Amino acid sequence: MNVRTEIAYGMFNDGCTALSWYTKESSFVAQNWDWQHEQKANLVALRIHQRPKPSIHMITEAGIIGKIGINSCGVGVLLNAISSPGLSYTSLPVHLALRAVLDSSSGPSAVQELKTARVAAACHIMIADAETGGTGLECSWKDMAEIEMGSQGTGTGSEGQGRGGLRGVVVHTNHFVREHATGIAEMLELPDSIARLARITALVRERLEKGEQPSAQALEEMLQDESGYPTSINRHETDSSTVATLFSVVMDLKTRKAIVKLGRPSEPEDVVVLDPEMRGDERGE
């Protein structure tokens, strides 16, 4: 189960929009996770205490040991699927790479570990911590491209509008935004990925130009955006696709807590708090 991405060999049908926003005073990451609505019943809020490693609290799927979550050192990780065939048998499978991030004591150490080990199949992994902010690692089976804060929004491509960079920010959806090795092919199965990346870039830039600081409320509002509905950041099912936003998550890495809204963030069905430092006896269990 934990090598399903590699078994699928680049095939996927989920879509996600992710961002990291950092200042010296605050550090947030946030994501909508979009997939088949049947998978909602298999979501698990899993807390792991594993001294001497950091404690973990993540939203995952039954049986998957590494997914979207936060640890007790203030490290958070997000995932964007990318459809690009190819497989490395000597690199970390995607979900084990996510677990390696959650086992790390800092964002930079997690980035270095994945750059050394590499990732076995195509994906984008967003890594951030409370003290240094976010880094995007855009992976193919053959190579890895690093996306640094402020490096996006400066060009005229899918993540740029020919204007200044997004200070302290990394954004990503479901396609490659960096150049990769010769022979790396991409199947853009979700054409709206390009529109969603442009939209989240515009939403962040608008707030930066107003001088706004990152906050849970600001990120929640961006995740609720329906521009381009139904294949918007806040995604809804269509006649041709049953893919919709199954949950949204906003992580405050300074406080080491996260809010997960199950269902579309504009009409949540339930709310779960991720707190990796809480133990069972603190909840009366």
C-alpha positions as a printed Julia matrix, in Angstrom:
285×3 Matrix{Float64}:
   0.0    0.0     0.0
   2.82   2.37    0.79
   4.32   1.95   -2.7
   1.0    2.42   -4.51
   2.24   5.6    -6.22
   5.17   3.67   -7.68
   2.96   0.72   -8.66
   0.57   3.09  -10.45
   3.59   4.25  -12.47
   2.61   7.87  -12.86
  -1.16   7.44  -13.14
  -3.36   9.5   -10.81
  -6.66  11.31  -10.71
  -6.4   13.55   -7.66
  -5.78  17.26   -7.61
  -4.47  19.47   -4.82
  -3.56  23.11   -4.25
  -0.84  23.82   -1.68
   0.98  26.84   -0.31
   3.55  27.84    2.3
   3.72  31.4     3.66
   6.48  32.5     6.03
   7.61  35.63    7.88
   9.89  35.95   10.89
   6.8   36.17   13.08
   4.73  33.34   11.57
   4.92  30.23    9.42
   1.92  28.54    7.81
   1.29  25.81    5.28
  -2.1   24.94    3.84
  -3.64  22.59    1.31
  -6.86  21.32   -0.21
  -6.72  17.58   -0.85
  -8.91  16.56   -3.79
  -9.75  12.99   -4.69
 -12.59  10.53   -5.3
 -15.35  11.08   -2.75
 -15.4    7.35   -1.89
 -11.97   7.76   -0.3
 -13.33  10.12    2.36
 -14.44   7.16    4.48
 -10.85   5.88    4.6
  -9.27   9.03    6.04
  -7.56   8.65    9.41
  -6.29  11.27   11.87
  -3.23   9.41   13.14
  -1.09  10.54   16.1
   2.24   8.8    16.69
   4.52   9.15   19.74
   7.93   7.66   18.94
  10.67   8.95   21.22
  13.36  10.03   20.56
  11.92  11.0    17.18
   9.36  13.81   16.98
   5.7   13.06   17.65
   3.48  13.19   14.56
  -0.15  14.03   13.89
  -1.26  13.57   10.29
  -4.28  13.09    8.07
  -3.63   9.92    6.17
  -5.44   6.97    4.61
  -5.86   3.62    6.31
  -2.55   1.75    6.03
  -0.48   4.68    4.75
   2.38   5.52    7.16
   3.3    8.95    5.76
   0.98  11.66    4.48
  -0.04  15.28    5.12
   0.79  16.34    8.67
   2.77  18.18   11.33
   5.25  17.08   14.0
   6.21  18.27   17.48
   9.27  20.13   16.12
   7.05  22.36   14.01
   7.78  20.61   10.71
   4.87  20.32    8.29
   4.56  18.45    4.99
   2.1   18.63    2.08
   1.78  16.57   -1.13
   0.78  17.31   -4.72
   0.39  14.45   -7.18
   2.03  14.84  -10.59
   1.34  12.49  -13.49
   4.7   11.56  -14.97
   5.66   7.95  -15.73
   8.87   6.44  -14.46
  10.16   4.65  -11.38
  13.42   4.49   -9.44
  14.1    1.29   -7.5
  16.89   2.9    -5.49
  15.0    5.93   -4.11
  12.42   6.49   -1.37
   8.8    5.7    -2.3
   6.63   8.81   -2.09
   4.78   7.92    1.13
   7.97   6.81    2.86
   9.51  10.13    1.84
   6.6   11.94    3.49
   7.16   9.91    6.67
  10.88  10.77    6.57
   9.94  14.46    6.58
   7.64  13.98    9.57
  10.43  12.12   11.38
  12.77  15.12   10.93
  13.66  17.74   13.52
  13.75  20.65   11.05
  12.74  21.65    7.54
  16.32  21.98    6.23
  17.31  18.54    7.55
  14.24  17.0     5.9
  15.04  18.72    2.6
  18.62  17.47    2.74
  17.53  13.91    3.51
  15.22  13.78    0.51
  17.77  15.43   -1.77
  20.24  12.72   -0.75
  17.85   9.76   -0.9
  15.77  11.05   -3.86
  12.12  10.15   -4.41
  11.06   7.15   -6.47
   8.16   8.64   -8.45
   6.78  11.97   -9.6
   5.22  14.31   -7.03
   5.68  17.66   -5.33
   6.48  17.64   -1.61
   6.15  20.88    0.34
   8.37  20.98    3.44
   8.22  23.81    5.97
   9.07  24.52    9.58
   8.44  27.21   12.16
  11.87  28.84   11.94
  12.97  28.73    8.28
   9.76  28.61    6.24
   8.98  26.46    3.21
  10.74  24.67    0.37
   9.12  22.84   -2.51
  10.73  19.67   -3.84
   9.4   18.88   -7.31
  10.33  15.27   -7.98
  10.46  12.99  -10.96
  11.8    9.46  -10.81
  15.07  10.76  -12.25
  15.72  14.12  -10.59
  14.52  16.76   -8.14
  14.02  20.52   -8.55
  14.01  22.8    -5.51
  11.52  25.67   -5.3
  12.65  28.33   -2.86
  10.52  30.98   -1.17
  10.09  34.07   -3.31
  11.28  32.37   -6.52
   7.8   32.09   -8.05
   5.72  34.77   -9.71
   8.77  36.32  -11.42
   8.36  34.86  -14.9
   5.68  34.58  -17.56
   5.11  30.84  -17.22
   2.38  28.94  -15.41
   3.46  30.18  -11.97
   4.39  33.71  -13.01
   2.66  36.82  -14.2
   5.74  38.81  -15.16
   5.83  40.55  -11.77
   7.84  40.43   -8.57
   8.31  37.23   -6.63
   6.02  36.07   -3.86
   8.06  37.02   -0.79
   8.19  34.18    1.74
   5.82  32.04   -0.32
   5.85  28.73   -2.22
   2.77  27.56   -4.16
   2.09  24.4    -6.16
  -0.64  22.36   -7.83
  -0.42  19.24  -10.04
   2.11  19.88  -12.8
   5.82  20.56  -13.19
   6.79  24.22  -12.91
  10.54  23.61  -13.15
  12.74  22.14  -15.87
  13.6   18.46  -15.43
  16.05  15.99  -16.88
  15.96  14.98  -20.51
  13.47  12.18  -21.06
  11.09  13.21  -18.25
   7.58  13.23  -19.7
   4.46  14.7   -18.11
   0.82  13.85  -18.73
  -1.24  16.86  -17.72
  -4.35  14.9   -16.76
  -5.81  17.92  -14.92
  -5.53  20.96  -17.24
  -7.12  23.08  -14.5
  -3.89  22.63  -12.51
  -2.42  25.52  -14.49
  -5.42  27.75  -13.76
  -5.4   26.84  -10.06
  -1.71  27.69   -9.76
  -2.28  31.05  -11.42
  -5.25  31.71   -9.13
  -3.49  30.86   -5.85
  -0.52  32.97   -7.02
  -2.85  35.9    -7.65
  -4.62  35.5    -4.3
  -1.35  35.48   -2.37
   0.06  38.41   -4.35
  -3.07  40.46   -3.67
  -2.6   40.03    0.08
   1.12  40.72   -0.07
   0.52  43.95   -1.98
  -1.91  45.01    0.74
   0.78  44.4     3.33
  -1.11  41.55    4.97
   0.63  39.04    7.21
  -0.01  35.29    7.0
  -2.81  34.02    9.21
  -5.01  30.96    9.51
  -8.02  33.01    8.43
  -6.28  34.29    5.29
  -5.25  30.8     4.23
  -8.69  29.37    4.96
 -10.26  32.05    2.78
  -7.91  31.24   -0.1
  -8.72  27.53    0.15
 -12.43  28.39   -0.15
 -11.92  30.19   -3.48
 -14.28  29.08   -6.25
 -12.9   31.0    -9.23
 -13.19  28.58  -12.17
 -15.86  26.51  -10.38
 -16.32  23.54  -10.33
 -12.63  22.77  -11.08
 -11.56  25.54   -8.72
  -9.18  25.57   -5.74
 -12.27  24.62   -3.72
 -13.21  21.77   -6.03
 -16.64  20.24   -6.65
 -17.7   17.12   -8.51
 -18.69  17.47  -12.17
 -20.69  15.36  -14.61
 -17.43  13.89  -15.92
 -15.45  13.62  -12.66
 -16.19  12.59   -9.09
 -13.04  14.3    -7.82
 -13.79  16.93   -5.14
 -12.05  18.53   -2.17
 -12.19  15.89    0.59
 -10.47  18.0     3.22
  -8.57  21.24    3.74
  -5.78  21.74    6.24
  -4.13  24.87    7.63
  -1.03  24.34    9.79
   0.33  26.99   12.16
   3.9   25.75   12.5
   4.76  28.24   15.26
   2.05  26.86   17.57
   2.5   23.3    16.21
  -1.22  22.89   15.61
  -3.39  22.47   12.53
  -7.07  22.69   11.67
  -8.51  20.11    9.29
 -11.94  20.7     7.76
 -13.44  17.53    6.33
 -15.33  18.06    3.1
 -15.2   21.2     0.98
 -13.85  24.07    3.13
 -16.82  26.28    2.24
 -19.21  23.7     3.71
 -17.22  21.59    6.22
 -18.76  18.39    7.55
 -16.48  18.15   10.59
 -13.38  19.79   12.07
 -10.32  17.98   13.45
  -7.44  19.6    15.36
  -3.97  18.19   14.74
  -1.8   18.51   17.84
   1.22  16.18   17.81
   2.21  17.0    21.38
  -1.12  16.0    22.96
  -1.19  12.57   24.58
  -4.12  10.28   25.16
  -4.26  10.85   28.93
  -4.57  14.62   28.35
  -7.89  13.94   26.65
  -9.1   11.77   29.52
  -8.39   8.52   27.69
